Amino acid sequence: MPVKRDDGTYALRCSKCGYEILPHGKEYTVGASTTSTDRVKTTSVISEGKKVSRKKEEIEQEKEEYYKEVFLELLHEEEYGEET
């Protein structure tokens, strides 16, 4: 990272170890070598996890509909017997 020194000049300092060098000219590049184990691995499931959360009312409505279906099926089985 470029940092301004006490004498008014700029130096390039490593943010991890603090190593400093003076840049040669006005242009510089910052680079780092990485291995495949250093990289973050993600899956599409994790990447898609940023969906808008559903409202509590919507969840309650879905539960109510599900239990209504289960109740009607059980009621039908009691009245007419189990059909296979």
C-alpha positions as CSV (number, residue, x, y, z in Angstrom):
1,M,0.0,0.0,0.0
2,P,1.3,3.5,-0.7
3,V,2.1,5.5,2.5
4,K,3.3,9.0,3.0
5,R,6.5,9.1,5.1
6,D,7.6,11.8,7.6
7,D,9.9,13.5,5.1
8,G,7.1,13.9,2.5
9,T,8.1,11.1,0.2
10,Y,6.0,8.1,-0.6
11,A,6.9,4.5,0.0
12,L,5.2,1.2,-0.7
13,R,4.5,-0.8,2.6
14,C,3.2,-4.3,3.0
15,S,0.0,-4.2,5.1
16,K,0.8,-7.6,6.6
17,C,4.5,-7.5,7.5
18,G,5.4,-3.8,7.3
19,Y,8.1,-4.2,4.7
20,E,8.8,-0.9,2.9
21,I,10.4,0.0,-0.4
22,L,10.8,3.2,-2.3
23,P,9.0,3.1,-5.7
24,H,11.1,3.5,-8.9
25,G,9.3,6.3,-10.7
26,K,5.7,7.2,-10.6
27,E,4.2,3.9,-11.6
28,Y,4.1,0.7,-9.7
29,T,2.2,-2.5,-9.6
30,V,1.0,-4.5,-6.7
31,G,1.0,-8.3,-7.1
32,A,0.8,-11.4,-5.0
33,S,1.2,-15.0,-5.7
34,T,-1.4,-17.3,-4.3
35,T,-1.9,-21.1,-4.3
36,S,-5.1,-22.9,-4.9
37,T,-5.5,-23.6,-1.2
38,D,-5.3,-19.8,-0.4
39,R,-8.3,-19.0,-2.6
40,V,-11.8,-18.9,-1.3
41,K,-14.0,-21.7,-2.6
42,T,-17.7,-21.1,-3.0
43,T,-20.6,-23.0,-4.5
44,S,-23.5,-21.8,-6.4
45,V,-25.8,-22.6,-3.5
46,I,-23.9,-20.2,-1.2
47,S,-23.7,-17.6,-3.9
48,E,-27.5,-17.7,-4.4
49,G,-28.1,-17.4,-0.6
50,K,-28.7,-13.6,-0.8
51,K,-32.3,-13.8,-1.5
52,V,-34.8,-11.4,0.0
53,S,-36.2,-13.0,3.1
54,R,-39.9,-13.8,3.2
55,K,-42.3,-12.0,5.5
56,K,-43.5,-13.8,8.6
57,E,-47.1,-13.6,7.3
58,E,-46.1,-15.4,4.1
59,I,-44.5,-18.2,6.0
60,E,-47.5,-18.5,8.4
61,Q,-49.9,-18.6,5.4
62,E,-47.9,-21.5,3.8
63,K,-47.9,-23.4,7.0
64,E,-51.7,-22.9,7.4
65,E,-52.3,-24.2,3.8
66,Y,-50.1,-27.2,4.3
67,Y,-51.8,-28.2,7.6
68,K,-55.2,-27.7,6.0
69,E,-54.3,-30.1,3.2
70,V,-53.0,-32.7,5.7
71,F,-56.2,-32.3,7.8
72,L,-58.5,-32.8,4.8
73,E,-56.6,-35.9,3.7
74,L,-56.9,-37.4,7.2
75,L,-60.6,-36.5,7.4
76,H,-61.2,-38.1,4.0
77,E,-59.3,-41.3,5.1
78,E,-61.4,-41.5,8.3
79,E,-64.7,-41.1,6.5
80,Y,-64.1,-43.3,3.4
81,G,-61.3,-45.6,4.6
82,E,-57.8,-45.7,3.3
83,E,-57.7,-46.2,-0.5
84,T,-54.6,-47.9,-2.0
